[in-house]
Structure formats: C-alpha cells, structure tokens
Amino acid sequence: MNNNGKIYKTRREREGRSIEYLFVSHGETDIDKIIQYQYVGKINNKPIFNLGFGDYYENTTQIIDNIVSNNGDVYTVFNTVLSTIPELFNMHPNAIIMVRGSDSGSKFIQSCRQTCKKNCQPHCKKENRRITIYREYINKNYDSLNKEYTFFGNSGLAENQVGIENYRAGEKYTSIFVIKNKRKLVL
Amino acid sequence: MKTKQSNIAVSAKKLSDDERLAIIASKIKGRDLFPERTKSAKKLLQNVKILAKGL
C-alpha cells in the first residue's frame, strides 16, 4: 500500500506484541522517524494494532507525535508509512490496523488553543489534519485499495460510545480500521 | 544547504543511517512508544460498538 512513489529504507524491530519500523527522513534536515504497531486488544478474536508515528529525539530518547516537521519530504514519509502496512499483514494476516491522528480529540484542541494565535472559532482548524491525510488517500484510491483491503470508520472519541461502520468515502472519520481481504481460492 | 539538526545528536552525525537506527532500536526496545495513544485506543475500543459487517 503506497502511492508507488519514493520511500525510505526502513529497519524493522519486533518485540513482544509490538512491531516498529525506523527510518531517517532526509529532507531539509535529517530526522529519525519511528512507526509502531502496538497491540491494543482484540475484536472478534482478531488482534488490533494501533499505528503510532513520530519523530525520535536522541537527546531525550523521546518520541514526539504531535509536531509538524515540515521537512519537505511529506510524500516520501507518507509512502514509507504506507509501505509498512502490507508487511504487518504478512506477519499478522488476521490483524486489524487502527489509524488515528495525534491531532484528534479534545486534549489536542485544549493544547492547541493555549499556544495557537489563530483563535479559530468554533472549530480548531488544526484538528484532525493527520487523519484527513489518510482519509483522502483512501478516498482517492478506494476502488483499487478495496480489492486487497477492507476499511472501516469511526467518528467518535474515546470518551463517547460510538460505532465502527463500513467505510464510506466522504465521512469525517477520526479513526480508520483496516483489514486484509482473504484471498479467494480460484480453481 | 541543510539546517542544523534539531533532533540528532552531534555524536551520531558521522554514523550511517543503518548504524544510527541500530542505536535507536536498542534504546527503544520493549517500550510502548506512544503510551497516550495506546491508552486512548484501548479506551475507545472499550466503548465502541461494532456496526460493520466483516470486521
């Protein structure tokens, strides 16, 4: 799953139930990036992996996922993240991948309003920008992606009880779930 | 021209990508790297209803 564009070489790590991919973004600066698929539970006996993605800071060994790097290589970075999805399904064919943005939810808005000078009302314009990138990619490539994957969406936040529904292009989901379609045996 | 790196230690400057990533891998081993996201994901899954077919 990628735009058939340039991707960075990744290093895969596997520890317990989580899987990490590390790579270096060579844009205006060199930035170490980490993708983590963290096991978070099961639905219908299928393991769910939450996709985390952020920048690694060596000085503090922290990983920050709520800043915008603006490193000039957004498509290469995005393609690199997408390229790890088929690999995850190779390791866990029954997995459900859960994708959410670090800029979705009430905590992000509260944090943004403390420092942002734009004072957007009534809605924070910086909210949900990350998940929107994934949604737009799915919407744009839905027919071809749908041959290999099935998508589901959820529009709610952790605080509210909400449903996971079959993906509908155009809906403003805050969480996306992906499974790999089973291959049909052709005789 | 490349600007000063903000998140790469000077000591790692001469290392290749592979070497650098190997060091990072050893430092992050076994860690939940996005604990807030994991917590939030688990909370969402506790509250969610499956309305979809095929999941």
gemmi code that builds the backbone of each chain (N, CA, C; Angstrom):
import gemmi

chains = {
    "A": [
        ("MET", (0.855, -1.190, 0.000), (0.000, 0.000, 0.000), (0.887, 1.236, 0.000)),
        ("ASN", (1.058, 1.817, -1.150), (1.673, 3.145, -1.205), (1.341, 3.775, -2.550)),
        ("ASN", (1.814, 4.995, -2.748), (1.487, 5.713, -3.982), (2.439, 5.359, -5.124)),
        ("ASN", (3.151, 4.248, -4.977), (4.187, 3.860, -5.930), (5.245, 4.938, -6.077)),
        ("GLY", (5.393, 5.706, -5.051), (6.401, 6.756, -5.074), (7.618, 6.345, -4.288)),
        ("LYS", (8.486, 7.306, -4.084), (9.743, 7.052, -3.368), (9.458, 6.743, -1.899)),
        ("ILE", (10.184, 5.799, -1.371), (10.072, 5.517, 0.069), (11.473, 5.445, 0.671)),
        ("TYR", (11.544, 5.639, 1.970), (12.811, 5.479, 2.673), (12.990, 4.018, 3.093)),
        ("LYS", (14.246, 3.629, 3.179), (14.572, 2.286, 3.661), (14.249, 2.214, 5.156)),
        ("THR", (13.592, 1.140, 5.554), (13.207, 1.021, 6.964), (13.967, -0.114, 7.642)),
        ("ARG", (14.050, -0.001, 8.947), (14.610, -1.082, 9.766), (13.481, -1.609, 10.638)),
        ("ARG", (13.247, -2.900, 10.583), (12.136, -3.460, 11.353), (12.623, -4.056, 12.663)),
        ("GLU", (11.859, -3.808, 13.708), (12.140, -4.383, 15.020), (10.872, -5.046, 15.518)),
        ("ARG", (11.042, -6.147, 16.210), (9.870, -6.845, 16.733), (10.135, -7.198, 18.185)),
        ("GLU", (9.275, -6.763, 19.046), (9.468, -7.018, 20.474), (8.100, -7.327, 21.076)),
        ("GLY", (7.949, -8.541, 21.563), (6.649, -8.898, 22.129), (5.565, -8.769, 21.084)),
        ("ARG", (4.535, -8.028, 21.429), (3.404, -7.899, 20.517), (3.449, -6.608, 19.711)),
        ("SER", (4.538, -5.879, 19.805), (4.606, -4.649, 19.015), (5.676, -4.783, 17.939)),
        ("ILE", (5.476, -4.021, 16.880), (6.409, -4.043, 15.753), (6.768, -2.599, 15.433)),
        ("GLU", (8.049, -2.342, 15.287), (8.494, -0.992, 14.983), (9.219, -0.949, 13.636)),
        ("TYR", (9.070, 0.165, 12.971), (9.856, 0.455, 11.769), (10.551, 1.788, 12.000)),
        ("LEU", (11.842, 1.802, 11.755), (12.625, 3.015, 11.941), (13.171, 3.455, 10.585)),
        ("PHE", (13.205, 4.734, 10.366), (13.850, 5.237, 9.150), (14.290, 6.678, 9.362)),
        ("VAL", (15.126, 7.120, 8.439), (15.605, 8.506, 8.517), (14.972, 9.296, 7.381)),
        ("SER", (14.327, 10.372, 7.741), (13.763, 11.291, 6.762), (14.864, 12.255, 6.329)),
        ("HIS", (15.197, 12.195, 5.031), (16.256, 13.070, 4.503), (15.613, 14.220, 3.744)),
        ("GLY", (15.104, 15.164, 4.467), (14.525, 16.349, 3.841), (15.459, 17.522, 4.036)),
        ("GLU", (14.909, 18.619, 4.498), (15.763, 19.785, 4.756), (16.751, 19.484, 5.881)),
        ("THR", (16.335, 18.643, 6.803), (17.254, 18.137, 7.816), (17.090, 16.621, 7.843)),
        ("ASP", (17.911, 15.949, 8.590), (17.747, 14.507, 8.789), (16.974, 14.295, 10.085)),
        ("ILE", (15.854, 13.602, 9.995), (15.022, 13.375, 11.186), (14.761, 11.878, 11.315)),
        ("ASP", (15.025, 11.373, 12.501), (14.754, 9.960, 12.760), (13.264, 9.769, 13.021)),
        ("LYS", (12.678, 8.815, 12.336), (11.232, 8.575, 12.450), (10.966, 7.149, 12.918)),
        ("ILE", (9.916, 7.010, 13.678), (9.548, 5.680, 14.169), (8.057, 5.431, 13.938)),
        ("ILE", (7.788, 4.267, 13.387), (6.409, 3.794, 13.246), (6.271, 2.637, 14.228)),
        ("GLN", (5.201, 2.643, 14.988), (4.987, 1.499, 15.888), (3.570, 0.951, 15.726)),
        ("TYR", (3.499, -0.345, 15.554), (2.212, -1.031, 15.595), (2.103, -1.661, 16.978)),
        ("GLN", (1.290, -1.067, 17.800), (1.172, -1.521, 19.187), (-0.110, -2.333, 19.357)),
        ("TYR", (0.046, -3.517, 19.891), (-1.126, -4.358, 20.140), (-1.997, -3.700, 21.211)),
        ("VAL", (-3.279, -3.541, 20.933), (-4.150, -2.871, 21.908), (-5.383, -3.696, 22.292)),
        ("GLY", (-5.542, -4.868, 21.711), (-6.697, -5.683, 22.090), (-7.175, -6.528, 20.927)),
        ("LYS", (-8.389, -7.038, 21.063), (-8.938, -7.903, 20.021), (-10.375, -7.505, 19.701)),
        ("ILE", (-10.760, -7.720, 18.462), (-12.167, -7.660, 18.067), (-12.437, -8.967, 17.338)),
        ("ASN", (-13.456, -9.677, 17.787), (-13.794, -10.967, 17.166), (-12.561, -11.867, 17.017)),
        ("ASN", (-11.760, -11.868, 18.051), (-10.553, -12.708, 18.098), (-9.459, -12.281, 17.120)),
        ("LYS", (-9.608, -11.104, 16.534), (-8.560, -10.595, 15.635), (-7.733, -9.554, 16.393)),
        ("PRO", (-6.409, -9.669, 16.318), (-5.578, -8.702, 17.047), (-5.630, -7.310, 16.418)),
        ("ILE", (-5.733, -6.313, 17.269), (-5.788, -4.929, 16.785), (-4.448, -4.261, 17.094)),
        ("PHE", (-3.880, -3.639, 16.078), (-2.632, -2.916, 16.252), (-2.874, -1.429, 15.984)),
        ("ASN", (-2.550, -0.611, 16.968), (-2.687, 0.834, 16.796), (-1.424, 1.371, 16.128)),
        ("LEU", (-1.612, 2.139, 15.068), (-0.484, 2.709, 14.345), (-0.050, 4.017, 15.006)),
        ("GLY", (1.171, 4.017, 15.515), (1.748, 5.238, 16.068), (2.893, 5.685, 15.185)),
        ("PHE", (3.083, 6.989, 15.088), (4.133, 7.500, 14.209), (4.653, 8.824, 14.758)),
        ("GLY", (5.966, 8.910, 14.881), (6.513, 10.156, 15.427), (7.996, 10.317, 15.158)),
        ("ASP", (8.523, 11.432, 15.633), (9.951, 11.760, 15.486), (10.692, 11.346, 16.752)),
        ("TYR", (11.874, 10.789, 16.554), (12.685, 10.372, 17.689), (13.705, 11.466, 18.023)),
        ("TYR", (13.764, 11.837, 19.294), (14.718, 12.842, 19.754), (15.788, 12.155, 20.590)),
        ("GLU", (16.980, 12.148, 20.044), (18.036, 11.380, 20.701), (18.421, 11.945, 22.062)),
        ("ASN", (18.410, 13.264, 22.179), (18.838, 13.865, 23.448), (17.996, 13.398, 24.629)),
        ("THR", (16.712, 13.204, 24.378), (15.811, 12.833, 25.466), (15.282, 11.411, 25.319)),
        ("THR", (15.612, 10.780, 24.215), (15.083, 9.468, 23.795), (13.547, 9.464, 23.757)),
        ("GLN", (12.990, 10.637, 23.567), (11.519, 10.739, 23.480), (11.063, 10.634, 22.026)),
        ("ILE", (9.847, 10.192, 21.868), (9.233, 10.183, 20.548), (8.058, 11.143, 20.597)),
        ("ILE", (8.084, 12.106, 19.698), (7.052, 13.138, 19.691), (6.181, 12.944, 18.456)),
        ("ASP", (4.874, 12.848, 18.673), (3.985, 12.612, 17.526), (2.995, 13.746, 17.294)),
        ("ASN", (3.213, 14.865, 17.959), (2.233, 15.947, 17.784), (2.847, 17.237, 17.259)),
        ("ILE", (3.965, 17.102, 16.571), (4.512, 18.297, 15.924), (4.558, 18.074, 14.422)),
        ("VAL", (4.595, 19.169, 13.686), (4.695, 19.078, 12.232), (6.141, 19.378, 11.866)),
        ("SER", (6.802, 18.411, 11.256), (8.235, 18.554, 10.981), (8.521, 19.555, 9.858)),
        ("ASN", (7.632, 19.605, 8.842), (7.878, 20.466, 7.673), (9.267, 20.224, 7.102)),
        ("ASN", (9.576, 18.970, 6.856), (10.929, 18.635, 6.405), (11.035, 18.573, 4.886)),
        ("GLY", (9.938, 18.886, 4.202), (9.984, 18.966, 2.743), (9.882, 17.632, 2.028)),
        ("ASP", (9.570, 16.576, 2.747), (9.506, 15.253, 2.103), (8.247, 14.501, 2.527)),
        ("VAL", (7.169, 15.237, 2.675), (5.950, 14.666, 3.246), (5.458, 13.438, 2.479)),
        ("TYR", (5.556, 13.469, 1.144), (5.029, 12.337, 0.370), (5.902, 11.089, 0.546)),
        ("THR", (7.197, 11.302, 0.595), (8.101, 10.160, 0.795), (7.871, 9.545, 2.173)),
        ("VAL", (7.695, 10.405, 3.170), (7.442, 9.915, 4.527), (6.101, 9.172, 4.571)),
        ("PHE", (5.085, 9.762, 3.983), (3.755, 9.133, 3.978), (3.810, 7.787, 3.250)),
        ("ASN", (4.480, 7.753, 2.101), (4.614, 6.492, 1.359), (5.365, 5.438, 2.160)),
        ("THR", (6.332, 5.896, 2.928), (7.100, 4.953, 3.746), (6.205, 4.338, 4.818)),
        ("VAL", (5.378, 5.162, 5.436), (4.440, 4.642, 6.443), (3.497, 3.635, 5.782)),
        ("LEU", (2.948, 4.004, 4.635), (2.020, 3.100, 3.938), (2.691, 1.785, 3.553)),
        ("SER", (3.964, 1.855, 3.211), (4.669, 0.649, 2.753), (4.820, -0.397, 3.851)),
        ("THR", (4.649, 0.009, 5.099), (4.797, -0.961, 6.202), (3.494, -1.743, 6.436)),
        ("ILE", (2.399, -1.251, 5.916), (1.101, -1.895, 6.171), (1.037, -3.318, 5.587)),
        ("PRO", (1.425, -3.519, 4.314), (1.422, -4.898, 3.797), (2.336, -5.825, 4.594)),
        ("GLU", (3.444, -5.285, 5.073), (4.366, -6.113, 5.881), (3.712, -6.566, 7.175)),
        ("LEU", (2.973, -5.650, 7.788), (2.279, -6.002, 9.038), (1.275, -7.120, 8.773)),
        ("PHE", (0.570, -7.007, 7.643), (-0.405, -8.049, 7.315), (0.271, -9.375, 6.942)),
        ("ASN", (1.485, -9.296, 6.413), (2.216, -10.548, 6.149), (2.519, -11.279, 7.455)),
        ("MET", (2.835, -10.497, 8.480), (3.160, -11.107, 9.782), (1.903, -11.521, 10.529)),
        ("HIS", (0.841, -10.714, 10.371), (-0.424, -10.969, 11.078), (-1.585, -10.855, 10.079)),
        ("PRO", (-1.826, -11.916, 9.323), (-2.850, -11.839, 8.270), (-4.244, -11.487, 8.798)),
        ("ASN", (-4.526, -11.829, 10.058), (-5.856, -11.537, 10.610), (-5.915, -10.218, 11.369)),
        ("ALA", (-4.863, -9.444, 11.278), (-4.790, -8.222, 12.086), (-5.792, -7.163, 11.633)),
        ("ILE", (-6.120, -6.320, 12.584), (-6.873, -5.095, 12.299), (-5.926, -3.945, 12.627)),
        ("ILE", (-5.698, -3.087, 11.665), (-4.851, -1.915, 11.923), (-5.758, -0.731, 12.221)),
        ("MET", (-5.436, -0.072, 13.306), (-6.231, 1.080, 13.760), (-5.396, 2.341, 13.518)),
        ("VAL", (-5.957, 3.279, 12.788), (-5.219, 4.505, 12.457), (-5.983, 5.705, 12.997)),
        ("ARG", (-5.299, 6.509, 13.777), (-5.891, 7.739, 14.293), (-4.834, 8.827, 14.270)),
        ("GLY", (-5.246, 10.056, 14.250), (-4.284, 11.152, 14.238), (-4.003, 11.644, 15.643)),
        ("SER", (-2.769, 12.090, 15.863), (-2.435, 12.627, 17.184), (-3.072, 13.995, 17.398)),
        ("ASP", (-3.652, 14.557, 16.344), (-4.276, 15.877, 16.472), (-5.809, 15.774, 16.466)),
        ("SER", (-6.316, 14.627, 16.880), (-7.765, 14.461, 17.009), (-8.129, 14.382, 18.487)),
        ("GLY", (-9.227, 14.998, 18.848), (-9.701, 14.862, 20.222), (-9.601, 16.140, 21.033)),
        ("SER", (-10.323, 16.129, 22.149), (-10.449, 17.338, 22.969), (-9.115, 17.777, 23.590)),
        ("LYS", (-8.259, 16.818, 23.918), (-6.958, 17.179, 24.507), (-6.124, 17.999, 23.533)),
        ("PHE", (-6.166, 17.603, 22.266), (-5.392, 18.341, 21.263), (-5.910, 19.775, 21.136)),
        ("ILE", (-7.224, 19.922, 21.095), (-7.793, 21.263, 20.933), (-7.417, 22.152, 22.116)),
        ("GLN", (-7.535, 21.608, 23.310), (-7.153, 22.380, 24.510), (-5.698, 22.822, 24.432)),
        ("SER", (-4.858, 21.905, 24.041), (-3.430, 22.190, 23.956), (-3.145, 23.214, 22.857)),
        ("CYS", (-3.826, 23.055, 21.738), (-3.614, 23.962, 20.602), (-4.041, 25.383, 20.958)),
        ("ARG", (-5.174, 25.517, 21.622), (-5.700, 26.850, 21.950), (-4.786, 27.615, 22.910)),
        ("GLN", (-3.970, 26.859, 23.656), (-3.065, 27.533, 24.609), (-1.933, 28.273, 23.906)),
        ("THR", (-1.546, 27.779, 22.730), (-0.390, 28.382, 22.063), (-0.713, 28.994, 20.698)),
        ("CYS", (-1.784, 28.555, 20.079), (-2.089, 28.996, 18.716), (-2.602, 30.430, 18.714)),
        ("LYS", (-2.107, 31.227, 17.775), (-2.514, 32.639, 17.701), (-3.747, 32.841, 16.825)),
        ("LYS", (-4.153, 31.777, 16.124), (-5.248, 31.940, 15.157), (-6.614, 32.077, 15.830)),
        ("ASN", (-6.755, 31.520, 16.998), (-8.019, 31.589, 17.735), (-9.215, 31.165, 16.872)),
        ("CYS", (-9.098, 30.029, 16.221), (-10.152, 29.547, 15.323), (-11.433, 29.277, 16.106)),
        ("GLN", (-12.541, 29.768, 15.619), (-13.843, 29.539, 16.239), (-14.842, 29.152, 15.162)),
        ("PRO", (-15.786, 28.280, 15.393), (-15.883, 27.493, 16.614), (-14.967, 26.263, 16.594)),
        ("HIS", (-14.452, 25.911, 15.391), (-13.663, 24.683, 15.288), (-12.177, 24.981, 15.070)),
        ("CYS", (-11.351, 24.234, 15.752), (-9.892, 24.336, 15.600), (-9.523, 23.819, 14.206)),
        ("LYS", (-8.877, 24.676, 13.405), (-8.560, 24.270, 12.032), (-7.398, 23.284, 11.965)),
        ("LYS", (-6.669, 23.174, 13.060), (-5.542, 22.231, 13.059), (-5.965, 20.830, 13.489)),
        ("GLU", (-7.193, 20.718, 13.972), (-7.662, 19.420, 14.439), (-7.887, 18.472, 13.252)),
        ("ASN", (-7.565, 17.219, 13.463), (-7.848, 16.139, 12.502), (-7.100, 16.249, 11.175)),
        ("ARG", (-6.052, 17.047, 11.147), (-5.338, 17.177, 9.872), (-4.635, 15.879, 9.473)),
        ("ARG", (-4.142, 15.146, 10.474), (-3.393, 13.916, 10.146), (-4.306, 12.808, 9.624)),
        ("ILE", (-5.414, 12.588, 10.329), (-6.304, 11.512, 9.875), (-6.909, 11.880, 8.513)),
        ("THR", (-7.037, 13.182, 8.262), (-7.564, 13.631, 6.972), (-6.646, 13.199, 5.829)),
        ("ILE", (-5.347, 13.211, 6.074), (-4.401, 12.765, 5.032), (-4.653, 11.306, 4.685)),
        ("TYR", (-4.870, 10.477, 5.702), (-5.157, 9.054, 5.457), (-6.502, 8.891, 4.752)),
        ("ARG", (-7.513, 9.652, 5.228), (-8.852, 9.550, 4.618), (-8.803, 9.934, 3.143)),
        ("GLU", (-8.087, 11.019, 2.865), (-8.012, 11.481, 1.474), (-7.304, 10.453, 0.591)),
        ("TYR", (-6.302, 9.813, 1.161), (-5.594, 8.772, 0.393), (-6.541, 7.609, 0.097)),
        ("ILE", (-7.295, 7.200, 1.109), (-8.238, 6.078, 0.903), (-9.322, 6.480, -0.092)),
        ("ASN", (-9.884, 7.673, 0.102), (-10.968, 8.112, -0.784), (-10.516, 8.166, -2.247)),
        ("LYS", (-9.301, 8.645, -2.432), (-8.769, 8.817, -3.788), (-8.487, 7.462, -4.454)),
        ("ASN", (-8.081, 6.476, -3.647), (-7.654, 5.178, -4.199), (-8.580, 4.040, -3.780)),
        ("TYR", (-9.803, 4.403, -3.398), (-10.686, 3.439, -2.758), (-10.904, 2.175, -3.604)),
        ("ASP", (-11.181, 2.348, -4.891), (-11.504, 1.186, -5.734), (-10.346, 0.199, -5.826)),
        ("SER", (-9.154, 0.712, -6.004), (-8.014, -0.213, -6.112), (-7.645, -0.796, -4.749)),
        ("LEU", (-7.712, 0.011, -3.704), (-7.373, -0.486, -2.367), (-8.365, -1.534, -1.896)),
        ("ASN", (-9.620, -1.338, -2.290), (-10.695, -2.202, -1.833), (-10.558, -3.642, -2.339)),
        ("LYS", (-9.759, -3.828, -3.387), (-9.536, -5.187, -3.895), (-8.721, -6.002, -2.893)),
        ("GLU", (-7.888, -5.307, -2.154), (-6.982, -6.014, -1.239), (-7.305, -5.781, 0.241)),
        ("TYR", (-7.975, -4.671, 0.524), (-8.237, -4.323, 1.920), (-9.698, -3.920, 2.100)),
        ("THR", (-10.157, -4.040, 3.335), (-11.481, -3.516, 3.673), (-11.294, -2.481, 4.772)),
        ("PHE", (-12.007, -1.383, 4.627), (-11.842, -0.260, 5.552), (-13.117, -0.055, 6.360)),
        ("PHE", (-12.898, 0.416, 7.573), (-13.998, 0.737, 8.474), (-13.700, 2.097, 9.104)),
        ("GLY", (-14.731, 2.760, 9.569), (-14.517, 4.086, 10.146), (-15.282, 4.283, 11.429)),
        ("ASN", (-14.785, 5.218, 12.189), (-15.394, 5.570, 13.475), (-15.239, 7.077, 13.635)),
        ("SER", (-16.308, 7.726, 14.010), (-16.270, 9.194, 14.070), (-16.170, 9.736, 15.481)),
        ("GLY", (-16.114, 8.873, 16.466), (-16.183, 9.362, 17.838), (-14.844, 9.454, 18.521)),
        ("LEU", (-14.880, 9.906, 19.762), (-13.689, 9.997, 20.582), (-13.764, 8.935, 21.669)),
        ("ALA", (-12.664, 8.747, 22.357), (-12.599, 7.680, 23.360), (-13.652, 7.840, 24.445)),
        ("GLU", (-14.055, 9.085, 24.716), (-14.978, 9.334, 25.828), (-16.401, 8.887, 25.505)),
        ("ASN", (-16.727, 8.795, 24.233), (-18.114, 8.526, 23.850), (-18.270, 7.127, 23.266)),
        ("GLN", (-19.466, 6.578, 23.484), (-19.715, 5.287, 22.846), (-20.153, 5.529, 21.410)),
        ("VAL", (-19.408, 4.970, 20.504), (-19.694, 5.174, 19.089), (-19.471, 3.881, 18.340)),
        ("GLY", (-19.916, 3.856, 17.104), (-19.844, 2.624, 16.341), (-18.760, 2.618, 15.289)),
        ("ILE", (-18.277, 1.409, 15.011), (-17.379, 1.232, 13.870), (-18.243, 0.758, 12.712)),
        ("GLU", (-18.219, 1.503, 11.625), (-19.081, 1.156, 10.496), (-18.242, 0.895, 9.244)),
        ("ASN", (-18.869, 0.306, 8.252), (-18.181, 0.114, 6.983), (-17.829, 1.485, 6.404)),
        ("TYR", (-16.639, 1.586, 5.881), (-16.102, 2.875, 5.435), (-16.942, 3.466, 4.299)),
        ("ARG", (-17.247, 4.733, 4.472), (-17.947, 5.451, 3.408), (-17.117, 6.675, 3.052)),
        ("ALA", (-16.749, 6.758, 1.791), (-15.931, 7.889, 1.352), (-16.668, 9.190, 1.644)),
        ("GLY", (-15.959, 10.151, 2.122), (-16.566, 11.460, 2.402), (-16.920, 11.658, 3.861)),
        ("GLU", (-17.051, 10.563, 4.606), (-17.349, 10.687, 6.045), (-16.102, 11.181, 6.786)),
        ("LYS", (-16.321, 11.996, 7.811), (-15.179, 12.556, 8.535), (-14.818, 11.676, 9.741)),
        ("TYR", (-14.286, 10.522, 9.429), (-13.916, 9.590, 10.497), (-12.689, 10.100, 11.263)),
        ("THR", (-12.674, 9.837, 12.548), (-11.497, 10.159, 13.358), (-10.644, 8.910, 13.604)),
        ("SER", (-11.202, 7.751, 13.336), (-10.439, 6.503, 13.407), (-10.755, 5.688, 12.159)),
        ("ILE", (-9.727, 5.051, 11.642), (-9.912, 4.166, 10.491), (-9.368, 2.791, 10.870)),
        ("PHE", (-10.087, 1.773, 10.495), (-9.664, 0.394, 10.759), (-9.494, -0.304, 9.404)),
        ("VAL", (-8.434, -1.087, 9.297), (-8.128, -1.754, 8.025), (-7.898, -3.240, 8.267)),
        ("ILE", (-8.498, -4.052, 7.427), (-8.173, -5.490, 7.441), (-7.793, -5.906, 6.029)),
        ("LYS", (-7.053, -6.987, 5.944), (-6.679, -7.504, 4.629), (-7.742, -8.499, 4.179)),
        ("ASN", (-8.154, -8.370, 2.937), (-9.154, -9.306, 2.432), (-8.565, -10.698, 2.305)),
        ("LYS", (-9.397, -11.674, 2.554), (-8.962, -13.067, 2.371), (-8.899, -13.346, 0.874)),
        ("ARG", (-7.862, -14.044, 0.496), (-7.741, -14.416, -0.930), (-8.705, -15.547, -1.248)),
        ("LYS", (-9.405, -15.380, -2.364), (-10.318, -16.456, -2.767), (-9.561, -17.483, -3.573)),
        ("LEU", (-9.812, -18.722, -3.273), (-9.135, -19.797, -3.988), (-9.810, -19.994, -5.345)),
        ("VAL", (-9.054, -19.790, -6.382), (-9.614, -19.962, -7.725), (-9.170, -21.315, -8.272)),
        ("LEU", (-10.127, -22.143, -8.637), (-9.802, -23.479, -9.150), (-9.930, -23.515, -10.674)),
    ],
    "B": [
        ("MET", (21.134, 24.015, 1.297), (22.010, 23.734, 2.427), (21.196, 23.201, 3.594)),
        ("LYS", (21.718, 22.200, 4.250), (20.977, 21.614, 5.358), (21.075, 22.493, 6.593)),
        ("THR", (19.975, 22.646, 7.280), (19.975, 23.438, 8.502), (20.456, 22.574, 9.660)),
        ("LYS", (20.713, 23.213, 10.762), (21.196, 22.481, 11.930), (20.150, 21.462, 12.388)),
        ("GLN", (20.591, 20.270, 12.645), (19.653, 19.240, 13.052), (19.206, 19.473, 14.475)),
        ("SER", (17.924, 19.387, 14.660), (17.390, 19.647, 15.988), (17.254, 18.383, 16.827)),
        ("ASN", (17.128, 17.258, 16.174), (16.850, 16.063, 16.956), (17.857, 14.949, 16.726)),
        ("ILE", (19.001, 15.313, 16.222), (20.049, 14.317, 16.015), (21.251, 14.742, 16.858)),
        ("ALA", (21.731, 13.856, 17.662), (22.882, 14.208, 18.496), (24.117, 14.400, 17.624)),
        ("VAL", (24.955, 15.350, 18.022), (26.160, 15.634, 17.256), (27.043, 14.403, 17.173)),
        ("SER", (27.056, 13.623, 18.249), (27.899, 12.433, 18.283), (27.488, 11.416, 17.228)),
        ("ALA", (26.233, 11.465, 16.802), (25.739, 10.492, 15.823), (25.887, 10.997, 14.386)),
        ("LYS", (26.432, 12.183, 14.238), (26.462, 12.838, 12.938), (27.194, 12.019, 11.867)),
        ("LYS", (28.267, 11.352, 12.254), (29.080, 10.651, 11.269), (28.618, 9.220, 11.039)),
        ("LEU", (27.645, 8.770, 11.790), (27.170, 7.397, 11.629), (26.316, 7.280, 10.374)),
        ("SER", (26.327, 6.101, 9.787), (25.431, 5.845, 8.660), (24.015, 5.706, 9.199)),
        ("ASP", (23.038, 5.742, 8.300), (21.642, 5.568, 8.728), (21.463, 4.232, 9.442)),
        ("ASP", (22.042, 3.183, 8.867), (21.886, 1.847, 9.465), (22.443, 1.804, 10.881)),
        ("GLU", (23.600, 2.415, 11.043), (24.229, 2.413, 12.380), (23.389, 3.228, 13.365)),
        ("ARG", (22.929, 4.345, 12.886), (22.125, 5.227, 13.748), (20.826, 4.543, 14.179)),
        ("LEU", (20.184, 3.908, 13.209), (18.912, 3.253, 13.514), (19.111, 2.055, 14.440)),
        ("ALA", (20.271, 1.410, 14.304), (20.570, 0.286, 15.205), (20.682, 0.777, 16.653)),
        ("ILE", (21.296, 1.940, 16.836), (21.426, 2.518, 18.190), (20.044, 2.880, 18.732)),
        ("ILE", (19.248, 3.507, 17.895), (17.893, 3.900, 18.332), (17.086, 2.654, 18.689)),
        ("ALA", (17.212, 1.635, 17.851), (16.460, 0.393, 18.095), (16.791, -0.182, 19.467)),
        ("SER", (18.064, -0.116, 19.833), (18.460, -0.671, 21.146), (17.874, 0.171, 22.286)),
        ("LYS", (17.704, 1.474, 22.035), (17.186, 2.357, 23.091), (15.669, 2.266, 23.266)),
        ("ILE", (14.985, 1.901, 22.207), (13.520, 1.870, 22.303), (12.980, 0.463, 22.570)),
        ("LYS", (13.876, -0.498, 22.621), (13.466, -1.905, 22.728), (12.498, -2.120, 23.905)),
        ("GLY", (11.381, -2.726, 23.608), (10.432, -3.083, 24.659), (9.565, -1.949, 25.166)),
        ("ARG", (9.727, -0.758, 24.610), (8.948, 0.390, 25.100), (7.655, 0.561, 24.312)),
        ("ASP", (6.610, 0.969, 25.024), (5.421, 1.467, 24.332), (5.758, 2.910, 23.981)),
        ("LEU", (5.962, 3.163, 22.714), (6.495, 4.460, 22.300), (5.449, 5.568, 22.295)),
        ("PHE", (4.192, 5.186, 22.240), (3.119, 6.187, 22.206), (2.086, 5.832, 23.275)),
        ("PRO", (2.483, 5.903, 24.538), (1.606, 5.400, 25.611), (0.252, 6.095, 25.683)),
        ("GLU", (0.239, 7.387, 25.397), (-1.063, 8.101, 25.439), (-1.982, 7.609, 24.346)),
        ("ARG", (-1.410, 7.334, 23.176), (-2.225, 6.844, 22.049), (-2.727, 5.424, 22.342)),
        ("THR", (-1.863, 4.651, 22.951), (-2.261, 3.274, 23.286), (-3.409, 3.291, 24.286)),
        ("LYS", (-3.254, 4.153, 25.309), (-4.289, 4.263, 26.346), (-5.611, 4.714, 25.736)),
        ("SER", (-5.507, 5.715, 24.886), (-6.703, 6.266, 24.249), (-7.352, 5.233, 23.320)),
        ("ALA", (-6.513, 4.470, 22.598), (-7.041, 3.440, 21.693), (-7.780, 2.367, 22.476)),
        ("LYS", (-7.187, 1.954, 23.598), (-7.832, 0.916, 24.415), (-9.157, 1.417, 24.973)),
        ("LYS", (-9.165, 2.683, 25.367), (-10.396, 3.265, 25.915), (-11.491, 3.317, 24.851)),
        ("LEU", (-11.076, 3.703, 23.660), (-12.051, 3.761, 22.563), (-12.617, 2.373, 22.277)),
        ("LEU", (-11.749, 1.375, 22.288), (-12.204, 0.021, 21.982), (-13.151, -0.528, 23.047)),
        ("GLN", (-12.995, -0.035, 24.271), (-13.914, -0.452, 25.343), (-15.314, 0.107, 25.109)),
        ("ASN", (-15.359, 1.273, 24.495), (-16.638, 1.974, 24.347), (-17.299, 1.797, 22.989)),
        ("VAL", (-16.630, 1.036, 22.138), (-17.092, 1.016, 20.762), (-18.109, -0.103, 20.510)),
        ("LYS", (-18.990, 0.174, 19.577), (-19.938, -0.848, 19.114), (-19.572, -1.199, 17.689)),
        ("ILE", (-19.603, -2.495, 17.382), (-19.272, -2.907, 16.020), (-20.560, -2.918, 15.203)),
        ("LEU", (-20.691, -1.969, 14.322), (-21.867, -1.892, 13.462), (-21.566, -2.465, 12.072)),
        ("ALA", (-20.294, -2.676, 11.813), (-19.872, -3.051, 10.468), (-19.957, -4.546, 10.238)),
        ("LYS", (-20.131, -4.900, 8.992), (-20.077, -6.305, 8.605), (-18.652, -6.620, 8.175)),
        ("GLY", (-18.174, -7.781, 8.567), (-16.868, -8.228, 8.086), (-15.704, -7.924, 9.001)),
        ("LEU", (-15.976, -7.215, 10.084), (-14.861, -6.883, 10.977), (-14.701, -7.948, 12.053)),
    ],
}
model = gemmi.Model(1)
for chain_id, residues in chains.items():
    chain = gemmi.Chain(chain_id)
    for i, (resn, *xyz) in enumerate(residues, 1):
        res = gemmi.Residue()
        res.name, res.seqid = resn, gemmi.SeqId(i, " ")
        for name, pos in zip(("N", "CA", "C"), xyz):
            atom = gemmi.Atom()
            atom.name, atom.element = name, gemmi.Element(name[0])
            atom.pos, atom.b_iso = gemmi.Position(*pos), 0.0
            res.add_atom(atom)
        chain.add_residue(res)
    model.add_chain(chain)
structure = gemmi.Structure()
structure.add_model(model)
structure.setup_entities()
